[in-house]
Structure formats: C-alpha cells, structure tokens
Amino acid sequence: SSSHRYPKRTCCTNLSSSSSSSEENDETKRPKWAASWMPTSLITIRPMYQLCIGLVLYIFHLMVLQQHSIPFPVQLIPNEYGRFQSIGCDSLAGIL
C-alpha cells in the first residue's frame, strides 16, 4: 500500500468522529504556506471578506499614507529639483 501525503477525503467523512483529534482538524484547515504567527481566522476567511479588507486597506493607503511624508533634517542628495527631502509614510510602511 502506498502512503498518501494528505489524508484521503470522501464526501461522507465525519469530521467529528472519535478517531480524529482537533489538532488534525486545525492542520487540515490551515494552508501549508501560512506562517505560524499568522492567525488561522485571518487566512481562512471567505474571499469576499478578504476583498473588502483589501479595499479598505487600499483606500487607507491612498487617502492617508500616500498623502503624508516625514521630512529629513537635510536634503540627502543635493539637487535642484527638490528630491530626496522626505520619505513618504507609504514607503515607511513598506519598509516595515
């Protein structure tokens, strides 16, 4: 008999059976790519909720982070165009 990498599933599988523990159920719900520090509830929410959260964060980025910047005490690279005088809050958020 060959060993399967993932547990075999059928349409009639009873998840509350005595043979499966809650740890196994958590592992099957949680994607392999998810880091251990990510909350399971965040990565297993419905796609429509993920879209709404993404849109809210994008609007926050456009309305707040992109509009504000933190000026440097001196111009980093002297030039006549006024560049390199500040760093945007969206850039700081991307760095962090």
DOMINU-95362 format. One record per residue: x, y, z of N, C-alpha, C in turn; residue in one letter. Coordinates in nm, 2 decimals. Example, Ala and Ser with C-alpha at 12.3 -4.5 7.8 and 13.67 -1.06 7.14 Angstrom:
BEGIN
nX 1.32 nY -0.57 nZ 0.78 caX 1.23 caY -0.45 caZ 0.78 cX 1.32 cY -0.33 cZ 0.78 kolpa A
nX 1.28 nY -0.22 nZ 0.71 caX 1.37 caY -0.11 caZ 0.71 cX 1.29 cY 0.00 cZ 0.79 kolpa S
! end
This chain:
BEGIN
nX 0.08 nY -0.12 nZ 0.00 caX 0.00 caY 0.00 caZ 0.00 cX 0.09 cY 0.12 cZ 0.00 kolpa S
nX 0.05 nY 0.22 nZ -0.08 caX 0.13 caY 0.35 caZ -0.08 cX 0.08 cY 0.45 cZ 0.02 kolpa S
nX 0.17 nY 0.52 nZ 0.08 caX 0.13 caY 0.62 caZ 0.18 cX 0.10 cY 0.75 cZ 0.10 kolpa S
nX -0.01 nY 0.81 nZ 0.15 caX -0.06 caY 0.94 caZ 0.09 cX 0.00 cY 1.06 cZ 0.17 kolpa H
nX 0.03 nY 1.16 nZ 0.10 caX 0.09 caY 1.28 caZ 0.16 cX -0.02 cY 1.35 cZ 0.24 kolpa R
nX -0.14 nY 1.35 nZ 0.19 caX -0.26 caY 1.42 caZ 0.26 cX -0.36 cY 1.31 cZ 0.29 kolpa Y
nX -0.44 nY 1.33 nZ 0.40 caX -0.54 caY 1.23 caZ 0.43 cX -0.64 cY 1.22 cZ 0.32 kolpa P
nX -0.68 nY 1.10 nZ 0.30 caX -0.78 caY 1.07 caZ 0.20 cX -0.92 cY 1.12 cZ 0.24 kolpa K
nX -0.99 nY 1.20 nZ 0.16 caX -1.11 caY 1.26 caZ 0.19 cX -1.22 cY 1.20 cZ 0.10 kolpa R
nX -1.34 nY 1.18 nZ 0.16 caX -1.46 caY 1.14 caZ 0.08 cX -1.57 cY 1.23 cZ 0.12 kolpa T
nX -1.67 nY 1.23 nZ 0.04 caX -1.78 caY 1.32 caZ 0.07 cX -1.86 cY 1.29 cZ 0.19 kolpa C
nX -1.85 nY 1.17 nZ 0.24 caX -1.92 caY 1.13 caZ 0.36 cX -1.83 cY 1.13 cZ 0.49 kolpa C
nX -1.72 nY 1.19 nZ 0.49 caX -1.63 caY 1.19 caZ 0.60 cX -1.69 cY 1.27 cZ 0.72 kolpa T
nX -1.69 nY 1.21 nZ 0.83 caX -1.75 caY 1.27 caZ 0.95 cX -1.63 cY 1.33 cZ 1.03 kolpa N
nX -1.62 nY 1.47 nZ 1.03 caX -1.51 caY 1.53 caZ 1.10 cX -1.52 cY 1.52 cZ 1.25 kolpa L
nX -1.63 nY 1.49 nZ 1.30 caX -1.64 caY 1.49 caZ 1.45 cX -1.63 cY 1.34 cZ 1.50 kolpa S
nX -1.57 nY 1.26 nZ 1.42 caX -1.55 caY 1.12 caZ 1.47 cX -1.45 cY 1.11 cZ 1.58 kolpa S
nX -1.46 nY 1.00 nZ 1.65 caX -1.36 caY 0.99 caZ 1.77 cX -1.22 cY 0.96 cZ 1.72 kolpa S
nX -1.20 nY 0.92 nZ 1.60 caX -1.07 caY 0.89 caZ 1.55 cX -0.99 cY 1.01 cZ 1.52 kolpa S
nX -1.05 nY 1.13 nZ 1.49 caX -0.98 caY 1.25 caZ 1.45 cX -0.98 cY 1.34 cZ 1.57 kolpa S
nX -0.86 nY 1.40 nZ 1.59 caX -0.85 caY 1.50 caZ 1.70 cX -0.87 cY 1.64 cZ 1.65 kolpa S
nX -0.88 nY 1.73 nZ 1.74 caX -0.90 caY 1.87 caZ 1.70 cX -0.77 cY 1.93 cZ 1.64 kolpa S
nX -0.65 nY 1.87 nZ 1.67 caX -0.53 caY 1.91 caZ 1.61 cX -0.52 cY 1.88 cZ 1.46 kolpa E
nX -0.57 nY 1.76 nZ 1.43 caX -0.58 caY 1.72 caZ 1.29 cX -0.67 cY 1.81 cZ 1.21 kolpa E
nX -0.79 nY 1.85 nZ 1.27 caX -0.88 caY 1.94 caZ 1.20 cX -0.82 cY 2.07 cZ 1.18 kolpa N
nX -0.74 nY 2.13 nZ 1.28 caX -0.68 caY 2.26 caZ 1.26 cX -0.57 cY 2.25 cZ 1.15 kolpa D
nX -0.50 nY 2.14 nZ 1.14 caX -0.40 caY 2.13 caZ 1.04 cX -0.46 cY 2.12 cZ 0.90 kolpa E
nX -0.57 nY 2.05 nZ 0.89 caX -0.63 caY 2.04 caZ 0.75 cX -0.70 cY 2.17 cZ 0.71 kolpa T
nX -0.74 nY 2.26 nZ 0.80 caX -0.80 caY 2.39 caZ 0.77 cX -0.69 cY 2.49 cZ 0.73 kolpa K
nX -0.58 nY 2.48 nZ 0.80 caX -0.47 caY 2.57 caZ 0.78 cX -0.38 cY 2.54 cZ 0.66 kolpa R
nX -0.36 nY 2.64 nZ 0.57 caX -0.28 caY 2.61 caZ 0.45 cX -0.13 cY 2.59 cZ 0.49 kolpa P
nX -0.06 nY 2.51 nZ 0.41 caX 0.08 caY 2.48 caZ 0.44 cX 0.16 cY 2.61 cZ 0.43 kolpa K
nX 0.13 nY 2.70 nZ 0.34 caX 0.21 caY 2.82 caZ 0.32 cX 0.20 cY 2.92 cZ 0.43 kolpa W
nX 0.10 nY 2.91 nZ 0.51 caX 0.08 caY 3.01 caZ 0.62 cX 0.19 cY 3.00 cZ 0.73 kolpa A
nX 0.24 nY 3.11 nZ 0.76 caX 0.35 caY 3.11 caZ 0.87 cX 0.28 cY 3.09 cZ 1.00 kolpa A
nX 0.36 nY 3.04 nZ 1.10 caX 0.30 caY 3.00 caZ 1.23 cX 0.24 cY 3.12 cZ 1.30 kolpa S
nX 0.29 nY 3.24 nZ 1.28 caX 0.25 caY 3.36 caZ 1.35 cX 0.12 cY 3.41 cZ 1.30 kolpa W
nX 0.08 nY 3.37 nZ 1.18 caX -0.05 caY 3.42 caZ 1.12 cX -0.17 cY 3.36 cZ 1.19 kolpa M
nX -0.27 nY 3.44 nZ 1.23 caX -0.39 caY 3.38 caZ 1.29 cX -0.47 cY 3.30 cZ 1.19 kolpa P
nX -0.51 nY 3.18 nZ 1.23 caX -0.58 caY 3.10 caZ 1.14 cX -0.71 cY 3.16 cZ 1.09 kolpa T
nX -0.78 nY 3.24 nZ 1.17 caX -0.90 caY 3.31 caZ 1.13 cX -0.88 cY 3.41 cZ 1.02 kolpa S
nX -0.76 nY 3.47 nZ 1.02 caX -0.73 caY 3.56 caZ 0.91 cX -0.71 cY 3.50 cZ 0.78 kolpa L
nX -0.65 nY 3.38 nZ 0.77 caX -0.62 caY 3.32 caZ 0.64 cX -0.72 cY 3.23 cZ 0.59 kolpa I
nX -0.82 nY 3.20 nZ 0.68 caX -0.93 caY 3.11 caZ 0.63 cX -1.06 cY 3.18 cZ 0.61 kolpa T
nX -1.06 nY 3.32 nZ 0.61 caX -1.19 caY 3.39 caZ 0.59 cX -1.23 cY 3.38 cZ 0.45 kolpa I
nX -1.36 nY 3.41 nZ 0.42 caX -1.41 caY 3.40 caZ 0.29 cX -1.35 cY 3.50 cZ 0.19 kolpa R
nX -1.34 nY 3.47 nZ 0.07 caX -1.28 caY 3.56 caZ -0.03 cX -1.34 cY 3.69 cZ -0.04 kolpa P
nX -1.48 nY 3.70 nZ -0.02 caX -1.55 caY 3.83 caZ -0.03 cX -1.50 cY 3.92 cZ 0.09 kolpa M
nX -1.48 nY 3.86 nZ 0.21 caX -1.43 caY 3.94 caZ 0.32 cX -1.29 cY 3.98 cZ 0.30 kolpa Y
nX -1.21 nY 3.90 nZ 0.24 caX -1.07 caY 3.93 caZ 0.20 cX -1.07 cY 4.05 cZ 0.11 kolpa Q
nX -1.15 nY 4.05 nZ 0.01 caX -1.16 caY 4.16 caZ -0.09 cX -1.20 cY 4.29 cZ -0.02 kolpa L
nX -1.30 nY 4.28 nZ 0.07 caX -1.34 caY 4.40 caZ 0.14 cX -1.23 cY 4.46 cZ 0.23 kolpa C
nX -1.16 nY 4.37 nZ 0.30 caX -1.05 caY 4.42 caZ 0.38 cX -0.94 cY 4.48 cZ 0.30 kolpa I
nX -0.91 nY 4.41 nZ 0.18 caX -0.81 caY 4.46 caZ 0.09 cX -0.85 cY 4.60 cZ 0.04 kolpa G
nX -0.97 nY 4.62 nZ 0.00 caX -1.02 caY 4.75 caZ -0.05 cX -1.01 cY 4.86 cZ 0.06 kolpa L
nX -1.04 nY 4.83 nZ 0.18 caX -1.03 caY 4.92 caZ 0.29 cX -0.89 cY 4.96 cZ 0.31 kolpa V
nX -0.80 nY 4.87 nZ 0.31 caX -0.66 caY 4.89 caZ 0.33 cX -0.60 cY 4.98 cZ 0.21 kolpa L
nX -0.65 nY 4.95 nZ 0.09 caX -0.60 caY 5.02 caZ -0.02 cX -0.65 cY 5.17 cZ -0.02 kolpa Y
nX -0.77 nY 5.19 nZ 0.02 caX -0.83 caY 5.32 caZ 0.04 cX -0.75 cY 5.40 cZ 0.15 kolpa I
nX -0.72 nY 5.33 nZ 0.26 caX -0.64 caY 5.39 caZ 0.36 cX -0.50 cY 5.43 cZ 0.31 kolpa F
nX -0.44 nY 5.35 nZ 0.23 caX -0.31 caY 5.37 caZ 0.17 cX -0.32 cY 5.50 cZ 0.08 kolpa H
nX -0.43 nY 5.51 nZ -0.01 caX -0.44 caY 5.62 caZ -0.10 cX -0.47 cY 5.75 cZ -0.03 kolpa L
nX -0.56 nY 5.74 nZ 0.07 caX -0.61 caY 5.87 caZ 0.14 cX -0.51 cY 5.92 cZ 0.25 kolpa M
nX -0.44 nY 5.83 nZ 0.32 caX -0.36 caY 5.87 caZ 0.43 cX -0.21 cY 5.85 cZ 0.41 kolpa V
nX -0.17 nY 5.73 nZ 0.39 caX -0.02 caY 5.70 caZ 0.38 cX 0.04 cY 5.77 cZ 0.26 kolpa L
nX -0.02 nY 5.77 nZ 0.15 caX 0.04 caY 5.83 caZ 0.03 cX 0.05 cY 5.98 cZ 0.04 kolpa Q
nX -0.04 nY 6.04 nZ 0.11 caX -0.05 caY 6.19 caZ 0.12 cX 0.04 cY 6.26 cZ 0.22 kolpa Q
nX 0.10 nY 6.18 nZ 0.31 caX 0.18 caY 6.24 caZ 0.41 cX 0.33 cY 6.18 cZ 0.40 kolpa H
nX 0.42 nY 6.27 nZ 0.45 caX 0.56 caY 6.23 caZ 0.44 cX 0.63 cY 6.29 cZ 0.57 kolpa S
nX 0.74 nY 6.23 nZ 0.59 caX 0.83 caY 6.28 caZ 0.71 cX 0.95 cY 6.34 cZ 0.65 kolpa I
nX 0.97 nY 6.47 nZ 0.67 caX 1.09 caY 6.54 caZ 0.61 cX 1.22 cY 6.50 cZ 0.68 kolpa P
nX 1.32 nY 6.50 nZ 0.60 caX 1.46 caY 6.48 caZ 0.66 cX 1.51 cY 6.61 cZ 0.71 kolpa F
nX 1.60 nY 6.61 nZ 0.80 caX 1.66 caY 6.73 caZ 0.85 cX 1.74 cY 6.80 cZ 0.74 kolpa P
nX 1.80 nY 6.73 nZ 0.65 caX 1.88 caY 6.79 caZ 0.54 cX 1.84 cY 6.71 cZ 0.41 kolpa V
nX 1.87 nY 6.77 nZ 0.30 caX 1.85 caY 6.70 caZ 0.17 cX 1.95 cY 6.60 cZ 0.16 kolpa Q
nX 1.91 nY 6.47 nZ 0.14 caX 2.01 caY 6.36 caZ 0.13 cX 2.10 cY 6.37 cZ 0.01 kolpa L
nX 2.05 nY 6.40 nZ -0.10 caX 2.13 caY 6.41 caZ -0.22 cX 2.10 cY 6.55 cZ -0.28 kolpa I
nX 2.20 nY 6.65 nZ -0.27 caX 2.17 caY 6.78 caZ -0.32 cX 2.14 cY 6.78 cZ -0.47 kolpa P
nX 2.03 nY 6.85 nZ -0.50 caX 1.99 caY 6.86 caZ -0.64 cX 1.89 cY 6.98 cZ -0.65 kolpa N
nX 1.87 nY 7.02 nZ -0.77 caX 1.79 caY 7.14 caZ -0.80 cX 1.64 cY 7.12 cZ -0.81 kolpa E
nX 1.60 nY 6.99 nZ -0.81 caX 1.46 caY 6.95 caZ -0.83 cX 1.38 cY 6.93 cZ -0.70 kolpa Y
nX 1.45 nY 6.94 nZ -0.58 caX 1.38 caY 6.93 caZ -0.45 cX 1.36 cY 6.78 cZ -0.42 kolpa G
nX 1.43 nY 6.69 nZ -0.48 caX 1.41 caY 6.55 caZ -0.44 cX 1.49 cY 6.51 cZ -0.32 kolpa R
nX 1.46 nY 6.39 nZ -0.27 caX 1.53 caY 6.33 caZ -0.15 cX 1.53 cY 6.43 cZ -0.03 kolpa F
nX 1.41 nY 6.49 nZ -0.01 caX 1.40 caY 6.58 caZ 0.11 cX 1.31 cY 6.51 cZ 0.22 kolpa Q
nX 1.24 nY 6.41 nZ 0.18 caX 1.15 caY 6.34 caZ 0.28 cX 1.12 cY 6.20 cZ 0.23 kolpa S
nX 1.06 nY 6.13 nZ 0.32 caX 1.02 caY 5.99 caZ 0.29 cX 0.87 cY 5.98 cZ 0.32 kolpa I
nX 0.80 nY 5.91 nZ 0.22 caX 0.66 caY 5.90 caZ 0.24 cX 0.62 cY 5.80 cZ 0.34 kolpa G
nX 0.50 nY 5.81 nZ 0.40 caX 0.45 caY 5.72 caZ 0.50 cX 0.43 cY 5.58 cZ 0.44 kolpa C
nX 0.39 nY 5.58 nZ 0.31 caX 0.36 caY 5.45 caZ 0.24 cX 0.50 cY 5.38 cZ 0.22 kolpa D
nX 0.60 nY 5.45 nZ 0.20 caX 0.74 caY 5.39 caZ 0.19 cX 0.78 cY 5.33 cZ 0.32 kolpa S
nX 0.76 nY 5.41 nZ 0.43 caX 0.79 caY 5.36 caZ 0.56 cX 0.71 cY 5.23 cZ 0.59 kolpa L
nX 0.58 nY 5.23 nZ 0.56 caX 0.50 caY 5.11 caZ 0.58 cX 0.55 cY 4.99 cZ 0.50 kolpa A
nX 0.60 nY 5.01 nZ 0.38 caX 0.66 caY 4.91 caZ 0.30 cX 0.79 cY 4.86 cZ 0.36 kolpa G
nX 0.87 nY 4.94 nZ 0.41 caX 1.00 caY 4.90 caZ 0.47 cX 0.97 cY 4.82 cZ 0.60 kolpa I
nX 0.87 nY 4.86 nZ 0.68 caX 0.85 caY 4.78 caZ 0.80 cX 0.78 cY 4.65 cZ 0.77 kolpa L
! end
